[in-house]
């Protein structure tokens, strides 16, 4: 009986810690420059990466835990958001309909919110 209880607890804990997949669906894919950090955000249909200006991978979200991943419409603008516990941040991206820009909002624990409008590459 104790073994069954331990197994059930392990399975429930594993389910609670599981990561959400990254599926951007119809959200515009491509690369946008965050000029404040000289970094390029690269969005593909199933991954998000942060690249240096020379193309080196600085951060790859496919190797991280992604939680609360959500693609939605904010008014008439496509948007998506997610939380990355390893980074200690939550992210929100909004694509204005009549612009190539991409607005990014990062909520960082114990630090001010980061807002930037990124330019399409």
N, C-alpha and C positions, 0 to 999 in steps of 0.2 A: 504494500500500500504506500509506503514511504517513497519507493522508487517511482511509482506512478505520479505521485504528487510533485516530486522533484522534476520529472520530465514535463509535466503540465506547466509548471512555473517557468522552466527554460523555454518552452515553446511560446508561451504568452509574452515573455520578455523579448524574444527574438522577433516576434511579430510587431511589437511596439517600436523596436529600433530599426525596422526595415526602412530602406530608402525608397523614395518615390522615383519613378523613371523620368527622364527628361524627354519629352515629346512636344516640340514646339508647334506641331500641326501647321496651320496656315499663317502663323506669325512670320513676318518677313525675315528671311535668313540673310546672312552676309556678315560683313565686318564693319565695326564702328570704332572710331578713335576717341579715347578718353584723353584729351590733350593735357589735362591736369597731371596725369601720371605717365604720359607717353606710353600708353598701353592700348592695344587693340583688342576689343571684345569680339570673339569669333562665335557666331551662332550657326550651328548646323541643325538638321532636323532632330538629332538625338543627343546633342552635346553642346556644352558651352565651355569655351576656353578663353583665357586671357593670354595674349601674346605680347612679346616685346616688339618694338618697331622693326627689328630685323627678323621677326618670325619665330623666335624661340618661345617655347611654351613656358609661361610663368605660373599658370594655375590651370588645372584641368578638372572641371567639375564632375567628369565621369568617374573619377577615383574617389569622390567625396560622398558623404551622406547628404542627400537632397530630401527635404521634407516640405510638405504643404505646397507642392508644385501645382500651379494653377494658371491656365491660359484663359483669358476672359476679354470682354470688351469694357473699356472705361469710357462711357458715353459712346461715341462713334469710333473710338481709337482702339486698335488691338493692343493688348497688354498681357504680360505674364509676370508671375511673382513666385518666389520660393525662399526657403530658409536653408542655410548651410551651417549646421552646428559647429563643424570643425573650424570654420572661418569666424564663427561668432557673429554672423550677420544675416540679415534678411534683405532680399533684393526685389526691386520692382522696376520693370521696363515698360515704357509706353511709347508706341510708335504713332506720332501725329499723322493723320491721313494725308495732308497736303504738304508734306515735307519729307526729305530723305533723312532728317535727323532722328535720333533715338534718345529719349529722356530716361535717365537712370537715377534711381533713388536707392541708397543703401542705408539701412538702419544698423548702426554699430553699437554694440553694448558698451555703455559707459563713455560714449563719444558722441559728438554732434552728428546729426544726420548729414549724409553726403549726397548732394544733388549735382548732376552735370548733364548737359546736352551734348551728345556725342555726334560726330560727323561721319556720314557714310564713307567708306573707303572704296 
